[in-house]
């Protein structure tokens, strides 16, 4: 019997797979046919998922055990789930859980602090770009102080009303010098963030109100030259496939189109 944590409006959006407590997988990928390369159809949703090893797997197991307990009341606490760990690399990793309870707003705070601390470059890949006012301001201020801010979004979101709302948020960003890039199909479902090539955050969180305040999310914070470089390379590959939004052409959108986008932007806290 599912308990209160697994509701439509307070849903568990985390993606966790742990094998023998020693190898873990997390990122943005769902277990769905859309992510499978089927003959004659291809992949309908592009995503990035990550394999990790070492002590960070115990953090993944702990997050899973907490969710499992809330789902069915069973405690997972023995060595089968939490074996002795060994160092598996030189990257420093930490799980960042977030949700509408004791961890409320953690994901939002981490993203906001990362953007404010950037000195050279902020790179973001997100399927849903519906930032709250504080993140909008942080991105604008970063661009105005000379940081190269790049945000990759899908050219065609999977929900049309989300795409309309995103249009309204792009206005202020491109006017301030934020580089918005639209990635063509298949639908881009990845959630990636890198700052100055030194730190990265990957996982399940979107840049919208649901991920910031309503969903149970789980992201992986990464510090380490080789690991972060691979994430930056993945973001650069998405940028290379994308088309930059031209500020002048963007301003030429029809008045009715802008009004329609602004209408849907009013609903962004619930999209």
FIMAR-883101 format. One record per residue: residue number from 1; residue in one letter; chain; x, y, z of N, C-alpha, C in turn. Coordinates in steps of 0.2 Angstrom, whole numbers, plus 5000, padded with zeros to 4 digits. Example, Ala and Ser with C-alpha at 12.3 -4.5 7.8 and 13.67 -1.06 7.14 Angstrom:
BEGIN
SITE   nr  rest  kette  n_px  n_py  n_pz  ca_px  ca_py  ca_pz  c_px  c_py  c_pz
SITE    1     A      A  5066  4972  5039   5062   4978   5039  5066  4984  5039
SITE    2     S      A  5064  4989  5035   5068   4995   5036  5064  5000  5039
! end
This chain:
BEGIN
SITE   nr  rest  kette  n_px  n_py  n_pz  ca_px  ca_py  ca_pz  c_px  c_py  c_pz
SITE    1     X      A  5004  4994  5000   5000   5000   5000  5004  5006  5000
SITE    2     X      A  5003  5011  4995   5008   5017   4995  5005  5022  5000
SITE    3     X      A  5010  5025  5003   5009   5030   5008  5009  5037  5005
SITE    4     X      A  5008  5042  5010   5007   5049   5008  5013  5051  5004
SITE    5     X      A  5019  5049  5004   5024   5052   5001  5023  5051  4993
SITE    6     X      A  5020  5046  4991   5019   5044   4984  5012  5047  4981
SITE    7     X      A  5012  5053  4981   5005   5056   4979  5007  5060  4972
SITE    8     X      A  5002  5061  4969   5003   5065   4962  5006  5071  4963
SITE    9     X      A  5005  5075  4968   5008   5082   4969  5014  5082  4973
SITE   10     X      A  5016  5076  4977   5022   5076   4981  5025  5069  4979
SITE   11     X      A  5027  5069  4972   5029   5062   4970  5036  5061  4971
SITE   12     X      A  5038  5055  4971   5045   5052   4971  5047  5052  4964
SITE   13     X      A  5052  5057  4962   5054   5058   4955  5062  5055  4955
SITE   14     X      A  5064  5052  4960   5071   5050   4960  5072  5044  4956
SITE   15     X      A  5078  5043  4954   5080   5037   4949  5086  5034  4953
SITE   16     X      A  5085  5028  4956   5090   5025   4960  5091  5017  4958
SITE   17     X      A  5097  5015  4957   5098   5008   4956  5104  5006  4959
SITE   18     X      A  5104  5002  4964   5110   5000   4967  5111  4992  4967
SITE   19     X      A  5117  4990  4965   5118   4983   4965  5123  4980  4970
SITE   20     X      A  5121  4976  4974   5125   4973   4980  5128  4979  4984
SITE   21     X      A  5125  4984  4984   5127   4990   4989  5134  4993  4986
SITE   22     X      A  5137  4991  4981   5143   4992   4978  5144  4996  4972
SITE   23     X      A  5139  4995  4968   5138   4999   4961  5132  5002  4961
SITE   24     X      A  5132  5009  4959   5125   5012   4959  5124  5016  4952
SITE   25     X      A  5118  5017  4951   5116   5021   4945  5111  5026  4946
SITE   26     X      A  5112  5032  4944   5107   5037   4945  5108  5043  4939
SITE   27     X      A  5103  5047  4939   5103   5052   4933  5096  5054  4932
SITE   28     X      A  5095  5055  4925   5088   5057   4923  5084  5052  4920
SITE   29     X      A  5087  5046  4919   5083   5041   4915  5078  5037  4918
SITE   30     X      A  5072  5037  4915   5066   5033   4918  5067  5026  4915
SITE   31     X      A  5063  5021  4918   5063   5014   4915  5056  5014  4910
SITE   32     X      A  5057  5016  4904   5052   5017   4899  5054  5015  4892
SITE   33     X      A  5049  5014  4888   5051   5012   4881  5053  5018  4877
SITE   34     X      A  5052  5024  4880   5054   5030   4876  5062  5031  4876
SITE   35     X      A  5065  5028  4881   5073   5028   4882  5076  5022  4878
SITE   36     X      A  5072  5018  4875   5075   5012   4872  5075  5013  4864
SITE   37     X      A  5081  5011  4862   5082   5011   4854  5079  5005  4851
SITE   38     X      A  5072  5006  4849   5069   5001   4846  5070  5001  4838
SITE   39     X      A  5070  4995  4835   5071   4995   4828  5065  4998  4824
SITE   40     X      A  5067  5002  4819   5063   5006   4815  5060  5012  4819
SITE   41     X      A  5061  5013  4825   5059   5019   4829  5064  5023  4832
SITE   42     X      A  5069  5020  4834   5074   5024   4838  5072  5026  4845
SITE   43     X      A  5076  5031  4848   5075   5033   4854  5071  5039  4854
SITE   44     X      A  5065  5040  4858   5061   5045   4858  5063  5051  4863
SITE   45     X      A  5067  5048  4868   5070   5053   4873  5077  5052  4875
SITE   46     X      A  5081  5057  4874   5088   5057   4875  5089  5058  4883
SITE   47     X      A  5094  5055  4886   5095   5056   4893  5102  5054  4895
SITE   48     X      A  5105  5056  4900   5111   5054   4903  5110  5051  4910
SITE   49     X      A  5114  5045  4911   5113   5042   4917  5120  5040  4919
SITE   50     X      A  5122  5039  4925   5129   5038   4928  5129  5032  4932
SITE   51     X      A  5135  5029  4931   5137   5023   4936  5142  5026  4941
SITE   52     X      A  5141  5024  4947   5146   5026   4952  5148  5020  4956
SITE   53     X      A  5153  5021  4960   5156   5016   4964  5159  5019  4970
SITE   54     X      A  5160  5015  4976   5163   5018   4981  5158  5020  4987
SITE   55     X      A  5160  5024  4992   5156   5025   4997  5149  5029  4995
SITE   56     X      A  5149  5032  4990   5143   5036   4988  5138  5031  4986
SITE   57     X      A  5139  5025  4985   5134   5020   4984  5130  5019  4991
SITE   58     X      A  5133  5019  4996   5130   5019   5003  5125  5024  5004
SITE   59     X      A  5126  5030  5001   5122   5036   5001  5116  5034  4997
SITE   60     X      A  5117  5032  4991   5111   5030   4987  5107  5024  4990
SITE   61     X      A  5110  5019  4993   5106   5014   4997  5102  5017  5002
SITE   62     X      A  5105  5022  5006   5101   5025   5011  5095  5029  5009
SITE   63     X      A  5096  5032  5003   5090   5036   5000  5085  5031  4998
SITE   64     X      A  5087  5026  4995   5082   5020   4993  5079  5017  4999
SITE   65     X      A  5083  5016  5004   5080   5013   5010  5075  5017  5013
SITE   66     X      A  5076  5024  5013   5071   5028   5016  5064  5028  5012
SITE   67     X      A  5065  5028  5005   5059   5028   5001  5056  5022  5002
SITE   68     X      A  5059  5016  5002   5056   5009   5003  5052  5009  5009
SITE   69     X      A  5055  5012  5015   5051   5012   5021  5045  5015  5021
SITE   70     X      A  5045  5021  5018   5039   5025   5017  5034  5022  5012
SITE   71     X      A  5036  5018  5008   5032   5014   5003  5028  5008  5006
SITE   72     X      A  5032  5004  5010   5029   4998   5012  5031  4997  5020
SITE   73     X      A  5034  5001  5023   5035   5000   5030  5041  4995  5032
SITE   74     X      A  5045  4993  5027   5050   4988   5029  5057  4992  5029
SITE   75     X      A  5060  4990  5034   5067   4993   5035  5072  4989  5032
SITE   76     X      A  5076  4992  5028   5082   4989   5025  5089  4992  5028
SITE   77     X      A  5091  4988  5033   5097   4991   5037  5103  4986  5038
SITE   78     X      A  5102  4980  5035   5108   4975   5036  5113  4976  5031
SITE   79     X      A  5118  4972  5032   5124   4972   5027  5123  4970  5020
SITE   80     X      A  5118  4967  5019   5116   4966   5012  5115  4972  5008
SITE   81     X      A  5113  4977  5011   5112   4984   5008  5117  4989  5009
SITE   82     X      A  5121  4988  5015   5126   4992   5017  5132  4989  5019
SITE   83     X      A  5136  4986  5013   5142   4982   5015  5148  4987  5016
SITE   84     X      A  5153  4984  5018   5159   4988   5019  5161  4991  5012
SITE   85     X      A  5164  4997  5012   5165   5000   5006  5173  5001  5005
SITE   86     X      A  5175  5002  4999   5182   5004   4997  5182  5010  4992
SITE   87     X      A  5187  5014  4993   5188   5019   4988  5188  5017  4981
SITE   88     X      A  5185  5020  4976   5184   5017   4969  5187  5022  4964
SITE   89     X      A  5189  5028  4966   5192   5033   4962  5194  5039  4966
SITE   90     X      A  5196  5045  4962   5198   5051   4965  5193  5056  4965
SITE   91     X      A  5187  5055  4962   5182   5060   4962  5178  5060  4969
SITE   92     X      A  5176  5066  4971   5173   5067   4977  5165  5068  4976
SITE   93     X      A  5161  5063  4978   5154   5063   4976  5150  5063  4982
SITE   94     X      A  5144  5066  4982   5139   5067   4987  5132  5067  4984
SITE   95     X      A  5128  5063  4987   5121   5063   4985  5118  5069  4989
SITE   96     X      A  5113  5072  4984   5110   5078   4987  5102  5076  4986
SITE   97     X      A  5099  5074  4992   5092   5072   4992  5088  5079  4993
SITE   98     X      A  5082  5079  4990   5078   5085   4991  5071  5083  4991
SITE   99     X      A  5067  5086  4995   5060   5084   4995  5056  5089  4999
SITE  100     X      A  5049  5089  5000   5045   5094   5003  5044  5093  5011
SITE  101     X      A  5049  5089  5013   5049   5088   5021  5055  5090  5024
SITE  102     X      A  5059  5086  5027   5065   5089   5030  5071  5091  5026
SITE  103     X      A  5071  5089  5019   5076   5091   5014  5073  5097  5010
SITE  104     X      A  5068  5100  5012   5064   5105   5008  5069  5110  5005
SITE  105     X      A  5069  5111  4998   5072   5116   4995  5080  5115  4995
SITE  106     X      A  5082  5110  4997   5090   5108   4996  5092  5109  4989
SITE  107     X      A  5089  5106  4984   5091   5106   4977  5091  5113  4975
SITE  108     X      A  5086  5117  4976   5085   5124   4974  5091  5128  4977
SITE  109     X      A  5093  5127  4983   5098   5131   4987  5105  5129  4984
SITE  110     X      A  5106  5123  4982   5112   5120   4979  5113  5124  4972
SITE  111     X      A  5108  5123  4968   5108   5126   4961  5110  5134  4962
SITE  112     X      A  5106  5137  4966   5107   5144   4967  5114  5146  4969
SITE  113     X      A  5116  5143  4974   5123   5144   4977  5128  5143  4971
SITE  114     X      A  5127  5138  4967   5132   5136   4962  5132  5142  4957
SITE  115     X      A  5126  5144  4955   5126   5150   4950  5129  5156  4952
SITE  116     X      A  5128  5158  4959   5131   5164   4962  5138  5163  4962
SITE  117     X      A  5141  5157  4963   5148   5157   4964  5152  5156  4958
SITE  118     X      A  5149  5156  4952   5152   5155   4946  5156  5161  4944
SITE  119     X      A  5162  5159  4941   5167   5165   4939  5168  5165  4932
SITE  120     X      A  5167  5159  4928   5169   5159   4921  5163  5156  4917
SITE  121     X      A  5160  5151  4919   5155   5147   4915  5150  5143  4919
SITE  122     X      A  5144  5144  4917   5139   5140   4920  5135  5136  4914
SITE  123     X      A  5135  5130  4914   5132   5126   4909  5126  5122  4912
SITE  124     X      A  5121  5122  4908   5114   5119   4911  5111  5115  4905
SITE  125     X      A  5109  5109  4906   5105   5106   4902  5099  5104  4906
SITE  126     X      A  5093  5106  4903   5087   5104   4907  5081  5103  4902
SITE  127     X      A  5076  5098  4903   5071   5098   4899  5065  5103  4900
SITE  128     X      A  5065  5106  4906   5060   5110   4908  5063  5116  4912
SITE  129     X      A  5063  5122  4908   5067   5128   4911  5061  5133  4913
SITE  130     X      A  5059  5132  4919   5054   5136   4922  5057  5139  4929
SITE  131     X      A  5062  5143  4929   5065   5145   4935  5061  5150  4939
SITE  132     X      A  5062  5149  4946   5058   5154   4950  5062  5161  4950
SITE  133     X      A  5060  5166  4953   5062   5173   4952  5070  5173  4954
SITE  134     X      A  5071  5170  4960   5078   5170   4963  5083  5167  4958
SITE  135     X      A  5081  5161  4955   5086   5158   4950  5086  5162  4943
SITE  136     X      A  5081  5165  4941   5081   5170   4935  5086  5175  4937
SITE  137     X      A  5085  5178  4943   5090   5184   4944  5097  5182  4945
SITE  138     X      A  5098  5176  4947   5105   5173   4948  5108  5172  4941
SITE  139     X      A  5104  5169  4937   5107   5168   4930  5109  5175  4926
SITE  140     X      A  5104  5180  4927   5105   5186   4924  5111  5190  4927
SITE  141     X      A  5112  5190  4933   5117   5193   4937  5124  5190  4934
SITE  142     X      A  5124  5183  4934   5130   5179   4932  5132  5182  4925
SITE  143     X      A  5127  5182  4920   5129   5184   4913  5131  5192  4913
SITE  144     X      A  5128  5196  4917   5130   5203   4917  5137  5204  4920
SITE  145     X      A  5139  5199  4925   5146   5200   4927  5151  5197  4923
SITE  146     X      A  5149  5194  4917   5154   5192   4912  5155  5184  4912
SITE  147     X      A  5151  5181  4916   5151   5173   4916  5147  5171  4910
SITE  148     X      A  5150  5166  4906   5147   5163   4900  5141  5158  4903
SITE  149     X      A  5135  5160  4902   5130   5156   4905  5126  5153  4899
SITE  150     X      A  5126  5146  4899   5123   5142   4893  5118  5138  4896
SITE  151     X      A  5112  5138  4893   5106   5134   4895  5103  5130  4889
SITE  152     X      A  5104  5124  4889   5101   5119   4883  5094  5117  4885
SITE  153     X      A  5090  5118  4881   5083   5115   4882  5080  5112  4876
SITE  154     X      A  5075  5108  4876   5073   5104   4870  5070  5110  4865
SITE  155     X      A  5071  5108  4859   5067   5113   4854  5060  5112  4854
SITE  156     X      A  5058  5105  4856   5051   5104   4856  5049  5100  4863
SITE  157     X      A  5047  5103  4868   5046   5100   4874  5040  5094  4873
SITE  158     X      A  5040  5090  4878   5035   5084   4877  5028  5086  4879
SITE  159     X      A  5027  5092  4883   5021   5095   4884  5020  5102  4881
SITE  160     X      A  5016  5103  4877   5016   5110   4873  5015  5116  4878
SITE  161     X      A  5011  5115  4883   5010   5120   4888  5016  5122  4892
SITE  162     X      A  5021  5117  4893   5027   5119   4896  5031  5123  4891
SITE  163     X      A  5031  5121  4885   5035   5124   4880  5033  5132  4879
SITE  164     X      A  5026  5133  4880   5024   5140   4879  5026  5144  4885
SITE  165     X      A  5026  5141  4891   5028   5144   4897  5035  5146  4897
SITE  166     X      A  5039  5141  4895   5047   5142   4894  5048  5148  4890
SITE  167     X      A  5044  5149  4885   5046   5155   4880  5046  5161  4884
SITE  168     X      A  5041  5162  4889   5041   5168   4893  5047  5169  4897
SITE  169     X      A  5050  5164  4900   5056   5164   4904  5062  5166  4900
SITE  170     X      A  5062  5164  4893   5068   5165   4889  5069  5172  4888
SITE  171     X      A  5064  5176  4888   5064   5183   4886  5069  5187  4890
SITE  172     X      A  5069  5187  4897   5073   5191   4901  5080  5188  4901
SITE  173     X      A  5081  5181  4900   5087   5178   4900  5092  5180  4894
SITE  174     X      A  5089  5180  4888   5093   5182   4882  5094  5189  4881
SITE  175     X      A  5090  5193  4884   5091   5200   4884  5097  5202  4889
SITE  176     X      A  5098  5198  4894   5104   5199   4898  5110  5196  4896
SITE  177     X      A  5110  5192  4891   5116   5189   4888  5117  5182  4889
SITE  178     X      A  5112  5179  4893   5112   5171   4894  5111  5168  4887
SITE  179     X      A  5115  5163  4885   5114   5160   4879  5109  5154  4880
SITE  180     X      A  5104  5154  4877   5099   5149   4877  5099  5145  4870
SITE  181     X      A  5100  5139  4871   5101   5134   4865  5095  5129  4865
SITE  182     X      A  5092  5128  4859   5087   5123   4858  5089  5117  4855
SITE  183     X      A  5089  5112  4858   5091   5105   4855  5085  5102  4851
SITE  184     X      A  5087  5100  4845   5081   5097   4841  5080  5090  4844
SITE  185     X      A  5075  5087  4841   5072   5080   4843  5078  5075  4842
SITE  186     X      A  5078  5069  4846   5073   5067   4850  5073  5071  4857
SITE  187     X      A  5067  5071  4860   5066   5075   4866  5072  5074  4871
SITE  188     X      A  5075  5080  4873   5080   5080   4878  5078  5080  4885
SITE  189     X      A  5079  5075  4889   5077   5074   4896  5082  5074  4901
SITE  190     X      A  5088  5076  4899   5094   5076   4903  5094  5082  4908
SITE  191     X      A  5097  5081  4914   5097   5086   4919  5105  5086  4921
SITE  192     X      A  5108  5091  4918   5115   5092   4920  5117  5099  4921
SITE  193     X      A  5122  5100  4926   5124   5107   4928  5131  5107  4929
SITE  194     X      A  5135  5111  4926   5142   5112   4928  5144  5119  4929
SITE  195     X      A  5149  5120  4933   5151   5127   4935  5159  5127  4935
SITE  196     X      A  5161  5131  4930   5168   5133   4930  5172  5127  4928
SITE  197     X      A  5169  5121  4926   5173   5115   4924  5176  5112  4930
SITE  198     X      A  5174  5114  4936   5176   5111   4943  5171  5107  4947
SITE  199     X      A  5165  5108  4945   5160   5105   4949  5154  5104  4945
SITE  200     X      A  5150  5098  4946   5145   5097   4942  5139  5094  4947
SITE  201     X      A  5133  5094  4944   5127   5091   4948  5123  5088  4942
SITE  202     X      A  5122  5081  4943   5118   5078   4939  5112  5074  4943
SITE  203     X      A  5107  5072  4940   5102   5068   4943  5095  5069  4940
SITE  204     X      A  5090  5069  4945   5083   5069   4943  5080  5076  4943
SITE  205     X      A  5083  5081  4946   5080   5088   4947  5079  5092  4940
SITE  206     X      A  5073  5094  4939   5072   5099   4934  5072  5106  4936
SITE  207     X      A  5073  5111  4932   5073   5118   4934  5066  5121  4934
SITE  208     X      A  5062  5118  4939   5055   5120   4939  5053  5120  4946
SITE  209     X      A  5047  5123  4948   5044   5123   4955  5043  5116  4958
SITE  210     X      A  5041  5111  4953   5040   5105   4956  5046  5101  4959
SITE  211     X      A  5051  5102  4955   5058   5099   4957  5061  5103  4963
SITE  212     X      A  5060  5109  4963   5062   5113   4969  5059  5112  4975
SITE  213     X      A  5052  5111  4975   5048   5112   4981  5043  5106  4982
SITE  214     X      A  5041  5102  4977   5036   5098   4978  5038  5090  4977
SITE  215     X      A  5043  5089  4973   5045   5082   4972  5050  5080  4976
SITE  216     X      A  5051  5073  4977   5056   5070   4980  5062  5069  4975
SITE  217     X      A  5067  5073  4975   5072   5072   4970  5079  5070  4973
SITE  218     X      A  5083  5067  4968   5090   5065   4970  5095  5067  4965
SITE  219     X      A  5100  5071  4967   5105   5073   4963  5112  5071  4965
SITE  220     X      A  5117  5070  4961   5124   5068   4963  5128  5074  4962
SITE  221     X      A  5132  5077  4967   5136   5082   4967  5143  5079  4965
SITE  222     X      A  5147  5082  4961   5153   5079   4959  5159  5084  4958
SITE  223     X      A  5164  5082  4962   5171   5087   4961  5176  5082  4960
SITE  224     X      A  5180  5083  4954   5185   5079   4952  5187  5080  4945
SITE  225     X      A  5193  5082  4943   5194   5084   4936  5192  5079  4931
SITE  226     X      A  5193  5073  4931   5191   5068   4926  5184  5068  4926
SITE  227     X      A  5181  5067  4931   5173   5065   4931  5170  5072  4929
SITE  228     X      A  5171  5078  4931   5168   5084   4929  5169  5085  4922
SITE  229     X      A  5176  5084  4919   5177   5085   4912  5173  5080  4908
SITE  230     X      A  5171  5074  4910   5167   5070   4906  5160  5073  4905
SITE  231     X      A  5157  5076  4911   5151   5079   4911  5151  5085  4907
SITE  232     X      A  5156  5089  4907   5157   5095   4903  5157  5093  4896
SITE  233     X      A  5160  5088  4894   5160   5086   4887  5153  5084  4885
SITE  234     X      A  5150  5080  4889   5143   5079   4887  5138  5085  4886
SITE  235     X      A  5139  5090  4890   5136   5096   4889  5138  5100  4883
SITE  236     X      A  5144  5100  4881   5147   5103   4875  5144  5099  4869
SITE  237     X      A  5143  5093  4870   5141   5089   4864  5133  5091  4863
SITE  238     X      A  5129  5092  4868   5123   5094   4867  5122  5101  4864
SITE  239     X      A  5127  5106  4866   5127   5112   4864  5129  5112  4856
SITE  240     X      A  5133  5108  4854   5135   5107   4847  5129  5105  4843
SITE  241     X      A  5125  5102  4846   5119   5099   4842  5113  5104  4842
SITE  242     X      A  5114  5110  4846   5108   5114   4847  5109  5121  4843
SITE  243     X      A  5103  5124  4842   5103   5131   4839  5102  5136  4844
SITE  244     X      A  5107  5141  4844   5107   5147   4848  5101  5151  4847
SITE  245     X      A  5097  5153  4852   5092   5158   4851  5095  5165  4850
SITE  246     X      A  5093  5168  4844   5095   5175   4843  5091  5180  4846
SITE  247     X      A  5094  5184  4850   5090   5189   4854  5085  5193  4850
SITE  248     X      A  5088  5196  4844   5084   5200   4840  5078  5197  4837
SITE  249     X      A  5079  5191  4834   5074   5187   4831  5069  5185  4836
SITE  250     X      A  5071  5183  4842   5067   5181   4848  5062  5187  4850
SITE  251     X      A  5064  5193  4849   5060   5199   4851  5055  5200  4846
SITE  252     X      A  5055  5197  4840   5051   5198   4834  5044  5194  4835
SITE  253     X      A  5044  5190  4840   5038   5185   4841  5032  5190  4841
SITE  254     X      A  5026  5187  4838   5020   5191   4838  5017  5192  4845
SITE  255     X      A  5014  5198  4846   5011   5200   4852  5006  5194  4855
SITE  256     X      A  5002  5191  4851   4998   5186   4853  5002  5180  4856
SITE  257     X      A  5007  5178  4852   5012   5173   4855  5015  5174  4862
SITE  258     X      A  5017  5181  4863   5020   5182   4869  5015  5182  4875
SITE  259     X      A  5008  5185  4873   5003   5185   4878  5001  5177  4880
SITE  260     X      A  5001  5173  4875   5000   5166   4876  5005  5163  4881
SITE  261     X      A  5011  5164  4879   5017   5162   4883  5017  5164  4890
SITE  262     X      A  5015  5171  4891   5015   5174   4898  5009  5171  4902
SITE  263     X      A  5003  5169  4898   4998   5166   4902  5000  5159  4905
SITE  264     X      A  5003  5155  4901   5005   5149   4903  5011  5150  4909
SITE  265     X      A  5015  5155  4908   5020   5156   4913  5017  5157  4920
SITE  266     X      A  5011  5160  4920   5007   5161   4927  5006  5154  4930
SITE  267     X      A  5006  5149  4926   5004   5142   4929  5011  5138  4930
SITE  268     X      A  5016  5141  4929   5023   5138   4930  5024  5134  4937
SITE  269     X      A  5021  5137  4942   5022   5133   4949  5019  5127  4949
SITE  270     X      A  5014  5126  4944   5010   5119   4944  5012  5115  4938
SITE  271     X      A  5016  5117  4934   5017   5113   4928  5022  5108  4929
! end
